[in-house]
Amino acid sequence: MGTDRRVVEPHLDWNEQAPFLKLVVDQDRVRALGMTPQDIAQSLSMLISGLPITTVRDGIEKVEVVARAVPSERLDLAHIGDLALYARNGVAVPLSQIAHVEYAHEEPIL
């Protein structure tokens, strides 16, 4: 793009920062529960984005069944700390007990 004369300043420079969330994990609490940061990442990915668990046939079509949290839990970022993660011993732990969410702004990359 830099060599094309028709493109003028391809980088967006409006000085408008984009909001983002940063999850800060309390490593000591996580280790005490026998969990790892990878366990947290996988659990949150499953709860928010979903994880395919099976495929069901509907006539001649295959429909993928995805497991994830209900929309009222996963779409409300103000209550993300209420999401329940499960430790390896099966105990449910609210995310707010092992991590906290920091709200901030950053320069967007286009």
Jmol script that loads the backbone (N, CA, C; Angstrom):
load data "model"
ATOM      1  N   MET A   1       0.819  -1.192   0.000  1.00  0.00           N
ATOM      2  CA  MET A   1       0.000   0.000   0.000  1.00  0.00           C
ATOM      3  C   MET A   1       0.862   1.254   0.000  1.00  0.00           C
ATOM      4  N   GLY A   2       2.031   1.170   0.572  1.00  0.00           N
ATOM      5  CA  GLY A   2       2.882   2.344   0.657  1.00  0.00           C
ATOM      6  C   GLY A   2       3.365   2.843  -0.687  1.00  0.00           C
ATOM      7  N   THR A   3       3.393   1.970  -1.686  1.00  0.00           N
ATOM      8  CA  THR A   3       3.870   2.382  -3.002  1.00  0.00           C
ATOM      9  C   THR A   3       2.746   2.871  -3.912  1.00  0.00           C
ATOM     10  N   ASP A   4       1.526   2.675  -3.534  1.00  0.00           N
ATOM     11  CA  ASP A   4       0.376   3.112  -4.344  1.00  0.00           C
ATOM     12  C   ASP A   4       0.126   4.598  -4.110  1.00  0.00           C
ATOM     13  N   ARG A   5       0.174   5.386  -5.167  1.00  0.00           N
ATOM     14  CA  ARG A   5      -0.002   6.839  -5.036  1.00  0.00           C
ATOM     15  C   ARG A   5      -1.407   7.229  -4.612  1.00  0.00           C
ATOM     16  N   ARG A   6      -2.364   6.356  -4.850  1.00  0.00           N
ATOM     17  CA  ARG A   6      -3.759   6.675  -4.512  1.00  0.00           C
ATOM     18  C   ARG A   6      -4.057   6.552  -3.021  1.00  0.00           C
ATOM     19  N   VAL A   7      -3.195   5.845  -2.299  1.00  0.00           N
ATOM     20  CA  VAL A   7      -3.403   5.653  -0.866  1.00  0.00           C
ATOM     21  C   VAL A   7      -2.655   6.753  -0.119  1.00  0.00           C
ATOM     22  N   VAL A   8      -3.398   7.527   0.646  1.00  0.00           N
ATOM     23  CA  VAL A   8      -2.808   8.620   1.415  1.00  0.00           C
ATOM     24  C   VAL A   8      -2.987   8.321   2.892  1.00  0.00           C
ATOM     25  N   GLU A   9      -1.905   8.265   3.631  1.00  0.00           N
ATOM     26  CA  GLU A   9      -1.904   8.005   5.063  1.00  0.00           C
ATOM     27  C   GLU A   9      -2.801   6.826   5.420  1.00  0.00           C
ATOM     28  N   PRO A  10      -2.351   5.594   5.170  1.00  0.00           N
ATOM     29  CA  PRO A  10      -3.198   4.425   5.425  1.00  0.00           C
ATOM     30  C   PRO A  10      -3.461   4.152   6.899  1.00  0.00           C
ATOM     31  N   HIS A  11      -2.731   4.798   7.788  1.00  0.00           N
ATOM     32  CA  HIS A  11      -2.942   4.595   9.221  1.00  0.00           C
ATOM     33  C   HIS A  11      -3.976   5.588   9.735  1.00  0.00           C
ATOM     34  N   LEU A  12      -4.904   5.080  10.500  1.00  0.00           N
ATOM     35  CA  LEU A  12      -5.951   5.919  11.069  1.00  0.00           C
ATOM     36  C   LEU A  12      -5.352   6.744  12.202  1.00  0.00           C
ATOM     37  N   ASP A  13      -5.454   8.046  12.128  1.00  0.00           N
ATOM     38  CA  ASP A  13      -4.826   8.908  13.118  1.00  0.00           C
ATOM     39  C   ASP A  13      -5.853   9.905  13.656  1.00  0.00           C
ATOM     40  N   TRP A  14      -6.873   9.393  14.331  1.00  0.00           N
ATOM     41  CA  TRP A  14      -7.906  10.258  14.876  1.00  0.00           C
ATOM     42  C   TRP A  14      -7.730  10.496  16.359  1.00  0.00           C
ATOM     43  N   ASN A  15      -6.736   9.893  16.947  1.00  0.00           N
ATOM     44  CA  ASN A  15      -6.492   9.992  18.391  1.00  0.00           C
ATOM     45  C   ASN A  15      -7.673   9.509  19.225  1.00  0.00           C
ATOM     46  N   GLU A  16      -8.440   8.586  18.664  1.00  0.00           N
ATOM     47  CA  GLU A  16      -9.533   7.984  19.411  1.00  0.00           C
ATOM     48  C   GLU A  16      -9.070   6.627  19.907  1.00  0.00           C
ATOM     49  N   GLN A  17      -8.997   6.473  21.199  1.00  0.00           N
ATOM     50  CA  GLN A  17      -8.548   5.209  21.757  1.00  0.00           C
ATOM     51  C   GLN A  17      -9.712   4.231  21.858  1.00  0.00           C
ATOM     52  N   ALA A  18      -9.386   2.975  21.712  1.00  0.00           N
ATOM     53  CA  ALA A  18     -10.398   1.920  21.780  1.00  0.00           C
ATOM     54  C   ALA A  18     -10.380   1.286  23.178  1.00  0.00           C
ATOM     55  N   PRO A  19     -11.545   1.009  23.745  1.00  0.00           N
ATOM     56  CA  PRO A  19     -11.571   0.364  25.054  1.00  0.00           C
ATOM     57  C   PRO A  19     -11.171  -1.102  24.939  1.00  0.00           C
ATOM     58  N   PHE A  20     -10.545  -1.623  26.000  1.00  0.00           N
ATOM     59  CA  PHE A  20     -10.216  -3.033  26.045  1.00  0.00           C
ATOM     60  C   PHE A  20     -10.235  -3.520  27.484  1.00  0.00           C
ATOM     61  N   LEU A  21     -10.351  -4.811  27.639  1.00  0.00           N
ATOM     62  CA  LEU A  21     -10.349  -5.441  28.954  1.00  0.00           C
ATOM     63  C   LEU A  21      -9.072  -6.240  29.113  1.00  0.00           C
ATOM     64  N   LYS A  22      -8.500  -6.174  30.282  1.00  0.00           N
ATOM     65  CA  LYS A  22      -7.299  -6.953  30.583  1.00  0.00           C
ATOM     66  C   LYS A  22      -7.591  -7.762  31.839  1.00  0.00           C
ATOM     67  N   LEU A  23      -7.387  -9.055  31.744  1.00  0.00           N
ATOM     68  CA  LEU A  23      -7.623  -9.939  32.879  1.00  0.00           C
ATOM     69  C   LEU A  23      -6.309 -10.134  33.618  1.00  0.00           C
ATOM     70  N   VAL A  24      -6.263  -9.721  34.884  1.00  0.00           N
ATOM     71  CA  VAL A  24      -5.066  -9.865  35.700  1.00  0.00           C
ATOM     72  C   VAL A  24      -5.307 -11.019  36.670  1.00  0.00           C
ATOM     73  N   VAL A  25      -4.558 -12.096  36.481  1.00  0.00           N
ATOM     74  CA  VAL A  25      -4.749 -13.326  37.245  1.00  0.00           C
ATOM     75  C   VAL A  25      -3.877 -13.314  38.493  1.00  0.00           C
ATOM     76  N   ASP A  26      -4.461 -13.697  39.625  1.00  0.00           N
ATOM     77  CA  ASP A  26      -3.719 -13.852  40.877  1.00  0.00           C
ATOM     78  C   ASP A  26      -3.088 -15.249  40.857  1.00  0.00           C
ATOM     79  N   GLN A  27      -1.820 -15.303  40.497  1.00  0.00           N
ATOM     80  CA  GLN A  27      -1.134 -16.573  40.302  1.00  0.00           C
ATOM     81  C   GLN A  27      -1.136 -17.452  41.552  1.00  0.00           C
ATOM     82  N   ASP A  28      -1.001 -16.855  42.722  1.00  0.00           N
ATOM     83  CA  ASP A  28      -0.976 -17.641  43.959  1.00  0.00           C
ATOM     84  C   ASP A  28      -2.308 -18.338  44.211  1.00  0.00           C
ATOM     85  N   ARG A  29      -3.402 -17.628  44.024  1.00  0.00           N
ATOM     86  CA  ARG A  29      -4.719 -18.241  44.227  1.00  0.00           C
ATOM     87  C   ARG A  29      -4.991 -19.335  43.202  1.00  0.00           C
ATOM     88  N   VAL A  30      -4.581 -19.084  41.973  1.00  0.00           N
ATOM     89  CA  VAL A  30      -4.792 -20.058  40.912  1.00  0.00           C
ATOM     90  C   VAL A  30      -4.027 -21.342  41.220  1.00  0.00           C
ATOM     91  N   ARG A  31      -2.773 -21.198  41.639  1.00  0.00           N
ATOM     92  CA  ARG A  31      -1.970 -22.382  41.987  1.00  0.00           C
ATOM     93  C   ARG A  31      -2.538 -23.113  43.192  1.00  0.00           C
ATOM     94  N   ALA A  32      -3.066 -22.364  44.154  1.00  0.00           N
ATOM     95  CA  ALA A  32      -3.650 -22.994  45.346  1.00  0.00           C
ATOM     96  C   ALA A  32      -4.857 -23.853  44.983  1.00  0.00           C
ATOM     97  N   LEU A  33      -5.545 -23.509  43.911  1.00  0.00           N
ATOM     98  CA  LEU A  33      -6.692 -24.294  43.456  1.00  0.00           C
ATOM     99  C   LEU A  33      -6.290 -25.415  42.502  1.00  0.00           C
ATOM    100  N   GLY A  34      -4.986 -25.487  42.203  1.00  0.00           N
ATOM    101  CA  GLY A  34      -4.511 -26.518  41.291  1.00  0.00           C
ATOM    102  C   GLY A  34      -4.802 -26.201  39.841  1.00  0.00           C
ATOM    103  N   MET A  35      -4.960 -24.910  39.532  1.00  0.00           N
ATOM    104  CA  MET A  35      -5.266 -24.484  38.162  1.00  0.00           C
ATOM    105  C   MET A  35      -4.058 -23.796  37.549  1.00  0.00           C
ATOM    106  N   THR A  36      -4.119 -23.603  36.253  1.00  0.00           N
ATOM    107  CA  THR A  36      -3.094 -22.855  35.542  1.00  0.00           C
ATOM    108  C   THR A  36      -3.763 -21.733  34.757  1.00  0.00           C
ATOM    109  N   PRO A  37      -3.000 -20.733  34.330  1.00  0.00           N
ATOM    110  CA  PRO A  37      -3.587 -19.691  33.484  1.00  0.00           C
ATOM    111  C   PRO A  37      -4.186 -20.261  32.197  1.00  0.00           C
ATOM    112  N   GLN A  38      -3.623 -21.340  31.691  1.00  0.00           N
ATOM    113  CA  GLN A  38      -4.167 -21.980  30.497  1.00  0.00           C
ATOM    114  C   GLN A  38      -5.553 -22.555  30.780  1.00  0.00           C
ATOM    115  N   ASP A  39      -5.747 -23.118  31.986  1.00  0.00           N
ATOM    116  CA  ASP A  39      -7.069 -23.622  32.370  1.00  0.00           C
ATOM    117  C   ASP A  39      -8.094 -22.488  32.356  1.00  0.00           C
ATOM    118  N   ILE A  40      -7.698 -21.341  32.870  1.00  0.00           N
ATOM    119  CA  ILE A  40      -8.592 -20.185  32.910  1.00  0.00           C
ATOM    120  C   ILE A  40      -8.918 -19.726  31.488  1.00  0.00           C
ATOM    121  N   ALA A  41      -7.891 -19.646  30.652  1.00  0.00           N
ATOM    122  CA  ALA A  41      -8.103 -19.214  29.264  1.00  0.00           C
ATOM    123  C   ALA A  41      -9.042 -20.159  28.530  1.00  0.00           C
ATOM    124  N   GLN A  42      -8.860 -21.458  28.696  1.00  0.00           N
ATOM    125  CA  GLN A  42      -9.717 -22.428  28.027  1.00  0.00           C
ATOM    126  C   GLN A  42     -11.148 -22.351  28.540  1.00  0.00           C
ATOM    127  N   SER A  43     -11.313 -22.208  29.853  1.00  0.00           N
ATOM    128  CA  SER A  43     -12.655 -22.117  30.428  1.00  0.00           C
ATOM    129  C   SER A  43     -13.375 -20.865  29.956  1.00  0.00           C
ATOM    130  N   LEU A  44     -12.682 -19.736  29.955  1.00  0.00           N
ATOM    131  CA  LEU A  44     -13.298 -18.489  29.500  1.00  0.00           C
ATOM    132  C   LEU A  44     -13.629 -18.549  28.012  1.00  0.00           C
ATOM    133  N   SER A  45     -12.760 -19.147  27.234  1.00  0.00           N
ATOM    134  CA  SER A  45     -13.027 -19.299  25.806  1.00  0.00           C
ATOM    135  C   SER A  45     -14.287 -20.128  25.588  1.00  0.00           C
ATOM    136  N   MET A  46     -14.425 -21.202  26.350  1.00  0.00           N
ATOM    137  CA  MET A  46     -15.615 -22.054  26.226  1.00  0.00           C
ATOM    138  C   MET A  46     -16.868 -21.299  26.673  1.00  0.00           C
ATOM    139  N   LEU A  47     -16.794 -20.573  27.786  1.00  0.00           N
ATOM    140  CA  LEU A  47     -17.961 -19.865  28.301  1.00  0.00           C
ATOM    141  C   LEU A  47     -18.397 -18.716  27.394  1.00  0.00           C
ATOM    142  N   ILE A  48     -17.447 -17.988  26.835  1.00  0.00           N
ATOM    143  CA  ILE A  48     -17.780 -16.795  26.066  1.00  0.00           C
ATOM    144  C   ILE A  48     -17.976 -17.103  24.580  1.00  0.00           C
ATOM    145  N   SER A  49     -17.025 -17.784  23.973  1.00  0.00           N
ATOM    146  CA  SER A  49     -17.097 -18.059  22.533  1.00  0.00           C
ATOM    147  C   SER A  49     -17.813 -19.359  22.217  1.00  0.00           C
ATOM    148  N   GLY A  50     -17.684 -20.314  23.094  1.00  0.00           N
ATOM    149  CA  GLY A  50     -18.317 -21.604  22.875  1.00  0.00           C
ATOM    150  C   GLY A  50     -17.333 -22.650  22.400  1.00  0.00           C
ATOM    151  N   LEU A  51     -17.734 -23.897  22.559  1.00  0.00           N
ATOM    152  CA  LEU A  51     -16.910 -25.034  22.179  1.00  0.00           C
ATOM    153  C   LEU A  51     -17.819 -26.078  21.553  1.00  0.00           C
ATOM    154  N   PRO A  52     -17.514 -26.503  20.337  1.00  0.00           N
ATOM    155  CA  PRO A  52     -18.348 -27.531  19.709  1.00  0.00           C
ATOM    156  C   PRO A  52     -18.260 -28.841  20.503  1.00  0.00           C
ATOM    157  N   ILE A  53     -19.418 -29.405  20.846  1.00  0.00           N
ATOM    158  CA  ILE A  53     -19.397 -30.638  21.636  1.00  0.00           C
ATOM    159  C   ILE A  53     -19.902 -31.842  20.868  1.00  0.00           C
ATOM    160  N   THR A  54     -20.742 -31.618  19.876  1.00  0.00           N
ATOM    161  CA  THR A  54     -21.242 -32.725  19.067  1.00  0.00           C
ATOM    162  C   THR A  54     -21.884 -32.178  17.812  1.00  0.00           C
ATOM    163  N   THR A  55     -22.284 -33.081  16.944  1.00  0.00           N
ATOM    164  CA  THR A  55     -22.993 -32.717  15.720  1.00  0.00           C
ATOM    165  C   THR A  55     -24.281 -33.521  15.664  1.00  0.00           C
ATOM    166  N   VAL A  56     -25.379 -32.851  15.330  1.00  0.00           N
ATOM    167  CA  VAL A  56     -26.689 -33.487  15.247  1.00  0.00           C
ATOM    168  C   VAL A  56     -27.151 -33.409  13.801  1.00  0.00           C
ATOM    169  N   ARG A  57     -27.755 -34.467  13.328  1.00  0.00           N
ATOM    170  CA  ARG A  57     -28.265 -34.490  11.962  1.00  0.00           C
ATOM    171  C   ARG A  57     -29.707 -33.995  11.968  1.00  0.00           C
ATOM    172  N   ASP A  58     -29.981 -33.000  11.125  1.00  0.00           N
ATOM    173  CA  ASP A  58     -31.323 -32.455  10.952  1.00  0.00           C
ATOM    174  C   ASP A  58     -31.701 -32.684   9.495  1.00  0.00           C
ATOM    175  N   GLY A  59     -32.383 -33.784   9.237  1.00  0.00           N
ATOM    176  CA  GLY A  59     -32.682 -34.156   7.855  1.00  0.00           C
ATOM    177  C   GLY A  59     -31.395 -34.561   7.159  1.00  0.00           C
ATOM    178  N   ILE A  60     -31.027 -33.781   6.139  1.00  0.00           N
ATOM    179  CA  ILE A  60     -29.788 -34.089   5.432  1.00  0.00           C
ATOM    180  C   ILE A  60     -28.640 -33.170   5.856  1.00  0.00           C
ATOM    181  N   GLU A  61     -28.936 -32.223   6.755  1.00  0.00           N
ATOM    182  CA  GLU A  61     -27.912 -31.277   7.207  1.00  0.00           C
ATOM    183  C   GLU A  61     -27.351 -31.689   8.556  1.00  0.00           C
ATOM    184  N   LYS A  62     -26.078 -31.367   8.750  1.00  0.00           N
ATOM    185  CA  LYS A  62     -25.441 -31.566  10.048  1.00  0.00           C
ATOM    186  C   LYS A  62     -25.427 -30.221  10.775  1.00  0.00           C
ATOM    187  N   VAL A  63     -25.855 -30.227  12.024  1.00  0.00           N
ATOM    188  CA  VAL A  63     -25.886 -29.017  12.837  1.00  0.00           C
ATOM    189  C   VAL A  63     -24.930 -29.217  14.005  1.00  0.00           C
ATOM    190  N   GLU A  64     -23.986 -28.296  14.144  1.00  0.00           N
ATOM    191  CA  GLU A  64     -23.013 -28.379  15.223  1.00  0.00           C
ATOM    192  C   GLU A  64     -23.622 -27.827  16.508  1.00  0.00           C
ATOM    193  N   VAL A  65     -23.488 -28.553  17.599  1.00  0.00           N
ATOM    194  CA  VAL A  65     -23.980 -28.121  18.902  1.00  0.00           C
ATOM    195  C   VAL A  65     -22.808 -27.500  19.656  1.00  0.00           C
ATOM    196  N   VAL A  66     -23.007 -26.263  20.087  1.00  0.00           N
ATOM    197  CA  VAL A  66     -21.955 -25.511  20.762  1.00  0.00           C
ATOM    198  C   VAL A  66     -22.363 -25.271  22.211  1.00  0.00           C
ATOM    199  N   ALA A  67     -21.459 -25.562  23.144  1.00  0.00           N
ATOM    200  CA  ALA A  67     -21.707 -25.310  24.563  1.00  0.00           C
ATOM    201  C   ALA A  67     -21.077 -23.972  24.938  1.00  0.00           C
ATOM    202  N   ARG A  68     -21.866 -23.093  25.541  1.00  0.00           N
ATOM    203  CA  ARG A  68     -21.372 -21.815  26.028  1.00  0.00           C
ATOM    204  C   ARG A  68     -22.356 -21.266  27.040  1.00  0.00           C
ATOM    205  N   ALA A  69     -21.955 -20.233  27.736  1.00  0.00           N
ATOM    206  CA  ALA A  69     -22.814 -19.627  28.747  1.00  0.00           C
ATOM    207  C   ALA A  69     -23.997 -18.938  28.071  1.00  0.00           C
ATOM    208  N   VAL A  70     -25.069 -18.784  28.811  1.00  0.00           N
ATOM    209  CA  VAL A  70     -26.252 -18.107  28.273  1.00  0.00           C
ATOM    210  C   VAL A  70     -25.905 -16.643  27.981  1.00  0.00           C
ATOM    211  N   PRO A  71     -26.579 -16.024  27.012  1.00  0.00           N
ATOM    212  CA  PRO A  71     -26.233 -14.649  26.618  1.00  0.00           C
ATOM    213  C   PRO A  71     -26.224 -13.647  27.766  1.00  0.00           C
ATOM    214  N   SER A  72     -27.132 -13.785  28.721  1.00  0.00           N
ATOM    215  CA  SER A  72     -27.176 -12.816  29.825  1.00  0.00           C
ATOM    216  C   SER A  72     -25.908 -12.863  30.670  1.00  0.00           C
ATOM    217  N   GLU A  73     -25.221 -14.014  30.689  1.00  0.00           N
ATOM    218  CA  GLU A  73     -23.982 -14.126  31.463  1.00  0.00           C
ATOM    219  C   GLU A  73     -22.749 -13.746  30.649  1.00  0.00           C
ATOM    220  N   ARG A  74     -22.701 -14.136  29.394  1.00  0.00           N
ATOM    221  CA  ARG A  74     -21.478 -13.955  28.620  1.00  0.00           C
ATOM    222  C   ARG A  74     -21.389 -12.620  27.894  1.00  0.00           C
ATOM    223  N   LEU A  75     -22.505 -11.933  27.683  1.00  0.00           N
ATOM    224  CA  LEU A  75     -22.478 -10.696  26.925  1.00  0.00           C
ATOM    225  C   LEU A  75     -22.411  -9.450  27.791  1.00  0.00           C
ATOM    226  N   ASP A  76     -22.621  -9.575  29.077  1.00  0.00           N
ATOM    227  CA  ASP A  76     -22.588  -8.428  29.985  1.00  0.00           C
ATOM    228  C   ASP A  76     -21.204  -8.335  30.615  1.00  0.00           C
ATOM    229  N   LEU A  77     -20.358  -7.463  30.071  1.00  0.00           N
ATOM    230  CA  LEU A  77     -18.984  -7.362  30.548  1.00  0.00           C
ATOM    231  C   LEU A  77     -18.891  -6.835  31.975  1.00  0.00           C
ATOM    232  N   ALA A  78     -19.910  -6.159  32.447  1.00  0.00           N
ATOM    233  CA  ALA A  78     -19.883  -5.658  33.821  1.00  0.00           C
ATOM    234  C   ALA A  78     -19.938  -6.807  34.826  1.00  0.00           C
ATOM    235  N   HIS A  79     -20.450  -7.966  34.402  1.00  0.00           N
ATOM    236  CA  HIS A  79     -20.584  -9.111  35.311  1.00  0.00           C
ATOM    237  C   HIS A  79     -19.675 -10.271  34.922  1.00  0.00           C
ATOM    238  N   ILE A  80     -18.593  -9.984  34.212  1.00  0.00           N
ATOM    239  CA  ILE A  80     -17.701 -11.046  33.773  1.00  0.00           C
ATOM    240  C   ILE A  80     -17.048 -11.750  34.960  1.00  0.00           C
ATOM    241  N   GLY A  81     -16.888 -11.048  36.058  1.00  0.00           N
ATOM    242  CA  GLY A  81     -16.308 -11.653  37.258  1.00  0.00           C
ATOM    243  C   GLY A  81     -17.198 -12.688  37.901  1.00  0.00           C
ATOM    244  N   ASP A  82     -18.475 -12.709  37.538  1.00  0.00           N
ATOM    245  CA  ASP A  82     -19.419 -13.684  38.099  1.00  0.00           C
ATOM    246  C   ASP A  82     -19.371 -15.036  37.385  1.00  0.00           C
ATOM    247  N   LEU A  83     -18.672 -15.117  36.255  1.00  0.00           N
ATOM    248  CA  LEU A  83     -18.579 -16.389  35.535  1.00  0.00           C
ATOM    249  C   LEU A  83     -17.907 -17.434  36.422  1.00  0.00           C
ATOM    250  N   ALA A  84     -18.471 -18.615  36.466  1.00  0.00           N
ATOM    251  CA  ALA A  84     -17.945 -19.692  37.308  1.00  0.00           C
ATOM    252  C   ALA A  84     -16.990 -20.566  36.517  1.00  0.00           C
ATOM    253  N   LEU A  85     -15.779 -20.693  37.020  1.00  0.00           N
ATOM    254  CA  LEU A  85     -14.792 -21.604  36.464  1.00  0.00           C
ATOM    255  C   LEU A  85     -14.685 -22.785  37.409  1.00  0.00           C
ATOM    256  N   TYR A  86     -14.289 -23.927  36.894  1.00  0.00           N
ATOM    257  CA  TYR A  86     -14.196 -25.124  37.733  1.00  0.00           C
ATOM    258  C   TYR A  86     -12.747 -25.528  37.923  1.00  0.00           C
ATOM    259  N   ALA A  87     -12.370 -25.682  39.190  1.00  0.00           N
ATOM    260  CA  ALA A  87     -11.028 -26.158  39.520  1.00  0.00           C
ATOM    261  C   ALA A  87     -10.941 -27.638  39.175  1.00  0.00           C
ATOM    262  N   ARG A  88      -9.757 -28.175  39.217  1.00  0.00           N
ATOM    263  CA  ARG A  88      -9.570 -29.582  38.841  1.00  0.00           C
ATOM    264  C   ARG A  88     -10.270 -30.550  39.788  1.00  0.00           C
ATOM    265  N   ASN A  89     -10.544 -30.102  41.018  1.00  0.00           N
ATOM    266  CA  ASN A  89     -11.262 -30.973  41.954  1.00  0.00           C
ATOM    267  C   ASN A  89     -12.779 -30.831  41.826  1.00  0.00           C
ATOM    268  N   GLY A  90     -13.249 -30.048  40.837  1.00  0.00           N
ATOM    269  CA  GLY A  90     -14.673 -29.913  40.575  1.00  0.00           C
ATOM    270  C   GLY A  90     -15.356 -28.781  41.311  1.00  0.00           C
ATOM    271  N   VAL A  91     -14.620 -28.012  42.086  1.00  0.00           N
ATOM    272  CA  VAL A  91     -15.200 -26.901  42.844  1.00  0.00           C
ATOM    273  C   VAL A  91     -15.382 -25.697  41.928  1.00  0.00           C
ATOM    274  N   ALA A  92     -16.578 -25.109  41.958  1.00  0.00           N
ATOM    275  CA  ALA A  92     -16.862 -23.913  41.161  1.00  0.00           C
ATOM    276  C   ALA A  92     -16.250 -22.692  41.831  1.00  0.00           C
ATOM    277  N   VAL A  93     -15.515 -21.904  41.053  1.00  0.00           N
ATOM    278  CA  VAL A  93     -14.848 -20.712  41.572  1.00  0.00           C
ATOM    279  C   VAL A  93     -15.234 -19.530  40.695  1.00  0.00           C
ATOM    280  N   PRO A  94     -15.800 -18.468  41.283  1.00  0.00           N
ATOM    281  CA  PRO A  94     -16.096 -17.280  40.470  1.00  0.00           C
ATOM    282  C   PRO A  94     -14.791 -16.659  39.966  1.00  0.00           C
ATOM    283  N   LEU A  95     -14.809 -16.164  38.757  1.00  0.00           N
ATOM    284  CA  LEU A  95     -13.618 -15.554  38.173  1.00  0.00           C
ATOM    285  C   LEU A  95     -13.091 -14.418  39.039  1.00  0.00           C
ATOM    286  N   SER A  96     -13.986 -13.686  39.697  1.00  0.00           N
ATOM    287  CA  SER A  96     -13.569 -12.557  40.533  1.00  0.00           C
ATOM    288  C   SER A  96     -12.727 -12.990  41.732  1.00  0.00           C
ATOM    289  N   GLN A  97     -12.753 -14.280  42.098  1.00  0.00           N
ATOM    290  CA  GLN A  97     -11.953 -14.777  43.227  1.00  0.00           C
ATOM    291  C   GLN A  97     -10.506 -15.060  42.839  1.00  0.00           C
ATOM    292  N   ILE A  98     -10.238 -15.243  41.546  1.00  0.00           N
ATOM    293  CA  ILE A  98      -8.877 -15.590  41.128  1.00  0.00           C
ATOM    294  C   ILE A  98      -8.266 -14.571  40.164  1.00  0.00           C
ATOM    295  N   ALA A  99      -9.052 -13.582  39.764  1.00  0.00           N
ATOM    296  CA  ALA A  99      -8.549 -12.570  38.827  1.00  0.00           C
ATOM    297  C   ALA A  99      -9.412 -11.331  38.925  1.00  0.00           C
ATOM    298  N   HIS A 100      -8.890 -10.240  38.429  1.00  0.00           N
ATOM    299  CA  HIS A 100      -9.710  -9.039  38.319  1.00  0.00           C
ATOM    300  C   HIS A 100      -9.536  -8.435  36.927  1.00  0.00           C
ATOM    301  N   VAL A 101     -10.562  -7.745  36.511  1.00  0.00           N
ATOM    302  CA  VAL A 101     -10.600  -7.164  35.174  1.00  0.00           C
ATOM    303  C   VAL A 101     -10.217  -5.700  35.266  1.00  0.00           C
ATOM    304  N   GLU A 102      -9.280  -5.304  34.425  1.00  0.00           N
ATOM    305  CA  GLU A 102      -8.898  -3.900  34.331  1.00  0.00           C
ATOM    306  C   GLU A 102      -9.470  -3.343  33.030  1.00  0.00           C
ATOM    307  N   TYR A 103     -10.158  -2.226  33.149  1.00  0.00           N
ATOM    308  CA  TYR A 103     -10.702  -1.545  31.983  1.00  0.00           C
ATOM    309  C   TYR A 103      -9.733  -0.431  31.614  1.00  0.00           C
ATOM    310  N   ALA A 104      -9.381  -0.353  30.341  1.00  0.00           N
ATOM    311  CA  ALA A 104      -8.442   0.674  29.903  1.00  0.00           C
ATOM    312  C   ALA A 104      -8.723   1.008  28.439  1.00  0.00           C
ATOM    313  N   HIS A 105      -7.942   1.916  27.925  1.00  0.00           N
ATOM    314  CA  HIS A 105      -8.026   2.314  26.511  1.00  0.00           C
ATOM    315  C   HIS A 105      -6.656   2.167  25.877  1.00  0.00           C
ATOM    316  N   GLU A 106      -6.656   1.833  24.589  1.00  0.00           N
ATOM    317  CA  GLU A 106      -5.400   1.689  23.869  1.00  0.00           C
ATOM    318  C   GLU A 106      -5.549   2.269  22.466  1.00  0.00           C
ATOM    319  N   GLU A 107      -4.416   2.496  21.838  1.00  0.00           N
ATOM    320  CA  GLU A 107      -4.438   2.973  20.464  1.00  0.00           C
ATOM    321  C   GLU A 107      -4.877   1.820  19.571  1.00  0.00           C
ATOM    322  N   PRO A 108      -5.905   2.033  18.752  1.00  0.00           N
ATOM    323  CA  PRO A 108      -6.334   0.957  17.870  1.00  0.00           C
ATOM    324  C   PRO A 108      -5.327   0.757  16.733  1.00  0.00           C
ATOM    325  N   ILE A 109      -5.212  -0.479  16.290  1.00  0.00           N
ATOM    326  CA  ILE A 109      -4.351  -0.797  15.158  1.00  0.00           C
ATOM    327  C   ILE A 109      -5.272  -1.133  13.998  1.00  0.00           C
ATOM    328  N   LEU A 110      -5.050  -0.470  12.899  1.00  0.00           N
ATOM    329  CA  LEU A 110      -5.896  -0.678  11.730  1.00  0.00           C
ATOM    330  C   LEU A 110      -5.117  -1.410  10.664  1.00  0.00           C
TER     331      LEU A 110
END
end "model"
wireframe off; spacefill off
backbone 0.3
color backbone group
